[in-house]
Each structure stands twice: as C-alpha cells, then as structure tokens.
Amino acid sequence: MGYLSPPPMPAPVVVYKDVGGLVSDYEAFTERYRRENREVRLHECRSACTLALSLPNVCVYPDAKVKFHQAYNAINRETDLGVSSRLFASYPAAVQARLGYLTREYRVLTGTELIALGMRNCEGGATMIAARKQRTPTTRVASALSEGQSAASLASFGDIAHKVQSAVATALSGAGDQTASIRVAVADRQPISGIPGEQEQTNQLPDSPPLPPRRPTPEDFAALDSAPLSPAYLQLISGAQPILGQQFVRTVASN
C-alpha cells in the first residue's frame, strides 16, 4: 500500500513501500490525513513520502527505512530549492538536526534511529489481542443410571448393595465359634466340540517336498542324436518352399 492509496476510514494508512512522486500530490494527501487525524504507519518511505513525518499521528516500525533527498524538476531534472526547503521545514526539529540539510543523493534514517529521535514506534502502541473465554472446569461423574431410571431406583440399588455387603461381612466374621460357609456360583465352562473345520493342531513337520526331475545325462543326448529322422519329419508342409538343398536334406537324413 502506498501513501497516495489509503484504505477506507478509519483504517490506518500502512505504507509498505512508497518511492515518492509529485510533491504537490503528497502535500494534498498529507493535509487530508491531518484533518482526518488518520494514523500513518511507515515501513519504507522515500522522497516526497517523507512529508508523513509532519503528521501528529504518524509512527515508524523499527525496521523501517526513510530516505530523504532534495526535490527536483521532473522535466529538466534541476534541483528545486524552494520545494526542497518546504520539505525540510516539515520535518520534526530532531530529524532536521540529524539530517542537517538535504542533498541530491539519498540520506537514510532507519526506524530505530527515528524512534530514538522521538518518533512513535508502531509496535509500541496498545495491541488488542482476542482472548479466549475461560471455561469453568466441570467434573463429570460416571452414573450407573440408564435411560428412564430415577434417583429412587438408584437408592434401592444402594440398599441392596448395603445388604449384600453386610451379609458378606457377617459370613466372613462368623457368629461366635461357628464358621459360616460362603457359596459362590461359578459358571461351568464345557469344551465345545464338533465345530466344522476345526482340527487339532500338531507339531509334526510337513512332508518332504517332491524332488525336481532328473537332469538328462550325456548318454541320453547321444541317443537322441543317433536316432534316425522319420520321413514325416523330412516331408514339406503343403504349400511350403524348401530352404535347404537336396544334398543337405540327404545328409541330415543319413545322420
């Protein structure tokens, strides 16, 4: 966002990078921001943009860079001493004392330096932080009540539990020298048999895998080579043309 392109009110004008322009345009916007008491925040500001330092509601970031130089005529590029004097007079007295005067070359002051000279730090103002609403910690207690149960039914369960507890205590302590017996019902688990597909697992090793077929011996190959070729092997297929001459066919047949 540039100095000459402000957002709608009342948002501040945040100057990320402005390289300057016609001084008259910047003077007009500076007076507008002064009337609106608009806040202007500077990151990088050059040339005519430095008029922002004359505003009462201006601030700079610590890493900002503000670059000053003399004004010049845009047509013949000659220095305009009158406009340069207006620029220099608009700066705060501490900035004027630090610069001394303006030159055609840029003279740069960082945000940290300007803050040391009395300019307001944009990061030093009040910052509004959205806070999360504190939730009141709640303790959830597991309840044995099911849907439709009431507190009265829960009380009846409590009475039964108390009676059971008393009976167990009496049985354990005994009455006088008598020893009371406690009967405990235990479900008798019977092995389930006859399930289809279930077989008893054993630790026996599997049968040996079958051996690969025997590799033919050289004698087997010799027997194949010495076997005579049948006439059907030497007979041409219908419609085929012979490739080898008759002498080769006879030689193969004789072997």
N, C-alpha and C positions, 0 to 999 in steps of 0.2 A: 504494500500500500504506500502511495506517495503522499507528499504534503498537500498536493492540489486535488486529491481524490478522497475526501473524508467520507466516513460511513454516516448513516442517519443518526440524528441526535437520539439519545445523549451519549452514544458510544464514543470512546476516545479515538483520536487520530493517532494510529500507530504507524510511524514512518520506518519501514524496514530498510529501504534504500531510495534516496532521492538525490539525483545528480544536479539539481538546480535548473534554472531557466531564466525567463524574463523577470527582472526584479519587480516590475510593476505588478505582475500576476501574484507573486509571493507576498507583496505588501498588502494586496487586497484580501487574500485569504488570512493573513495574519491579523488584520483588523477584524475580520469576521469571527475568528476564533476568540479574539479578545472580548468582543461583545457577547458571545455565547458562553464565555468562561469555559470553553472546551479544553479538555485535557489533551495535551500532545506529548506522545512518547517517542523518543528518538533512539534509533539503532544506528543508522548511517545517514548522515545529512551533509550535503555539500553546497557550496556556493550560496545562492540566494536562499536556500532552505535554512541557512543559519539564522535567518530572521526569527525563527521559532524561539531562539533563546531570549527574546524580548518579552515573551508571554508570561503572565503570572502563574499559569497552571501548566508549565512545561516540566518534563523530567527526562533524565537520560539513564540508560542502562549502563552498568559498569563496563560492559564490553563494547559500548558504542564508540563510533568514530565520527567526529565533527570536523569538517575540512573548510578552512577559510581562505579566501583569496580576493584580490581586487576585482571590481566589476569592470567589464569592457564592452565596447560597442560590438553588437553581433554582426554588423556589416563590414566595418573596416578593421575590427579586432583591436582597436586602440583603447587604452585604459580610460575609463570614465571616472575621474577623480571625485566628481560631485556625488555620483551614486555610491561610490566606494566609501565616501565619508558618511553617507546615511546608513550604510550597512554597519560600519564600525561603531557609530553612535548608538545603534540599537542594542548592542551587546551589554550585558551587566558590567559594572565597573571592574570587578575582579577578572573577568575574561579580557577586558581591554588592557588591563595592566599586564596580564600574562602574555598577550599577543604583542603588545607594543604598537604595532602597525600592521597593515595588510600589504602583501606583495602579489605579484602575478602568479607566483608558484604557491601551491597548497601549503598551508601550515595546519597541522593536525593536532587536535586535542582529543584524548581518549575520554570515555565516560568516567573512568576513575579519576582522571585529572579534573574534569569539570565538577564532579561531586566534591572533590577536595576544595574547589574554588567556591562552593556554596550552592551549586545546582542540586535540585532534588533528585534523589535516587528512585527510579521507577520500582525497584524491588524492595524499597524500604517502607512503602506505604502499607496500609491495612489490607490484609488479604482475607477475603471471605472464603471459608472452607466449609463445604457441606458436611455436616456431622450426622452420623447415623444415630437414629433414635435408640436409646438404651432400652433393651428388653428386660423386663423383670424376670429373673430366673424362676422357673417353675419346676416343681418336683413331681414327677409322675410316679404314681404308686400303682403297681400291678394289682388288679382286682380280680377276685375269683367269681365275680358276678357275671352271669351270662345275660343275654337279652331277655327282658321280662322279669328278671329276679329283682326282689326288693330288699331293703335293709332288714326287714323282719325275717325273710328266709335266710339271710346271712347270719342273723343272730341264732336261728335254730341250728345252723351248721356249727356255730361256735359252741352251743350247748352239747351237741353230740360229740364234738372233739374233746370237750372238757370231761364228759362221761367216759369216753374211751381212755383218756389219759389217766383218770382216777382208777379205772379198772386195771390198767396195766401196772400202775404203781402198787396197787393192793396185791396183785398176783406176784409181783417181784418181791415185795417185802414179806409176804406170808402173814398168816394170822396165828400169833403165838409161836408154838414149835412146829406147827403144821407147814408143810411145804406144798404150795399150790402149783399145779401144772398149767402150762400155757399151751394151748393147741394152736398150731399155725397151719393154715391151709396152704398147701403147695400144689401148684398145677403139675400134674404128671405128664411129662413130655415123652411120647412114644415115638420111636423111629418110624419115619414114613418110608414105606417100601412100595415097590410096584410102579414107580414113576416111569413112564415110557421114555426110552432113550437114555436113561441113567445107568451107567455101568460102573462097576468097581474099578478104580484106578490101581494099576500095579506099577512096580518099579522095574519091570522087565524091559530089557533093551529091544529095540525093533530088530526085525530080521535083517540079515546082511543084504545089501543091495545087489542086484544082478551084475555079473561081470560083463565087461564090454566084449563084443565079438572078437574072435581070434584074428590076428593080422595074418594075411596070406604069406606063405613062405616063398622064397625064390623058386623052389621047385614048382609051386602052383602056377607062377607066372610062366615058367618054361613050358609047362604042359599046355597052357593056353596058346602060347606062340606056336607050338608044334602041331596044334590041331588043324586039320585041313579046312579050308574055306568051302562052304557049301555052294553049289551052283546058284541057289536062290540069292545068295549074298552078292554074287557077281552079275546077276541079271539086272539090267537097267529098268528103271521105272518107266511106265508108259509115258511117252512124250518128252523124255529127258534126253539130253545130248551127252555123249561120253566126253570126259575131260582128259583121261589118260589114253595113251595109245594102246594098241593091242599087245605090244611087247611087254608093257608094264602090267597089263592085266594077266597075261600068262605067267609072268614072273611071280606075281603075288599068289596066283592060284597054285603054282608049283611049290611055293614055300608052304 
